[in-house]
Amino acid sequence: MGAAENKEIVRRALDGSGGPNALVEALAPDVRWTIFGRTKFSGTWHSPQELREKLWGPLFELIETPGSMTIDLLLADGDHVVCQFHTEGRFAQGHQPYDQFYCAVFRMENGKIVESDEYMDTQLIDHAFGAVARS
């Protein structure tokens, strides 16, 4: 697939136009998804199931109001797609504001996301959800 097709797959997966399961359906079975930093949600996961069970499930249990997500920039070059996006009206439990800004770099193969490197405001995560004890 070319850059334009890869860009469209990521757009539909993130903006909701591909349906409620579009992101999971866009993932390769052996996807590697990394969130950088040292927060309770930082780490690397290696399958859609692991993402659902160990990241997205625990995260959304702590979300009081999901709000909305908007793509601000979407660029593609070959098998890489870079997306800047943000959320608005999102609150963690206890009504802690959690309007986050993200940048994700996706690597695509055969129409599937095989890698995602995700960057965000880690201090906001600590503020909204509590900091991880550091040694």
C-alpha positions, 0 to 999 in steps of 0.5 A, a space after each residue: 500500500 502507498 502513503 495515501 492508503 496508509 494515511 486513510 487507514 490511520 485516519 479512519 481508525 482514529 477519527 471514528 469514521 471506520 466504526 467503533 472497532 476501527 482501531 483494533 481492526 487496523 492493528 496487526 496481530 503482533 502490533 508493537 505499541 509503545 507509550 513513552 515516559 514513566 507514567 502508569 500508562 507507559 510501556 510497550 504492548 505486543 497484541 491487540 488483546 494485550 492493548 485492550 486488557 493492559 492499557 485501554 481497559 484500565 485507562 478507560 475505567 479511570 475516565 469519567 467523561 470521554 469527551 471528543 478527539 480531533 486529528 490536527 495533523 496527519 502526514 504520510 511517507 511510505 510506510 510511516 504515518 504521523 498523527 498529531 491529535 488532541 482530546 477535549 472535554 475528557 475528565 478522569 475520575 474525580 473530575 480531573 481535567 484530561 484534555 491531552 495532546 498526542 503525537 503518534 508515529 505509525 508504521 504500516 505493513 499490508 494495510 495494518 498498523 505494525 508499530 506505534 510510538 506514542 508521545 504525550 504530556 506525561 506530567 498531565 497523566 501524572 496529574 490526572 491519574 496519579 504519579 508512579 512512585 519512582 526509585 
